Amino acid sequence: MNYLAHAFLSCSNADILLGNFIADYINVKDDHEYSDGIRKGIEIHRKIDFYTDNHPIVRKGTKRLRPNQHKYAPVVIDILYDYILSANWSRYSGEKLQDFADGVYDIFLNNKSLMPSKLKERIDHMIEDNFLLLYSSDQGLMKSLNYMDRRTKFPSNFSRALNDLKEDWDLFNDEFNLFFPDVIKLVENECGC
């Protein structure tokens, strides 16, 4: 799961949303510096990642990506799942996607002081780029995949992922829509919904 999915899977709670967002940018040993609600969001983020990486349906898609994506296949599936979530947004939310993103951005801007410095420096630019909706178009997805290709230390083929997705769209889409309700239930149980 990537930014959009993690934001959606935050129990409609600002503290959990913030923790879910910053989790990849902080060390486990620094968790204690945050409020209980933010720590809960950090914990939920880590549970979502573990659950996703080990879910048999997700592993099918990861396996299909391996010939082209090699060791980066799990990273690619996370990015592709945000694209698929945006394509299926009305199935999971009654709120317009841009309205949802705008609400998330407001929370991030109002809590910028609580973010790790690496995020504080980038969040304004990320919001200007409308990063939660970046993967909702082919062009935005390609922009991100090309960026990932430039960023990796090892040879990668991220830019091929959109073709992989298009070639097997029905499989990836069906698998996502089987998997996503499972992860929603996991998060609801964590939040006590």
Buried (B, 14 or more C-beta within 10 A) or exposed (E): BBBBBBBBBBBEBBBBBBBBBBBBBBEEEEBEEBEEBBBBBBBBBBBBBEBBBEBEBBBBBBEBBBEBBEEBBBBBBBBBBBBBBBBBBEEBEEEEBEEBBEBBBEBBEEBEEBBBEEBEEEBEEBBEEBBBBBBBEEEBBBBBBEEBBEEEEEEBBBBBBBEBBEEBEEEBBEBBBBBBEEBBEBBEEBBEE
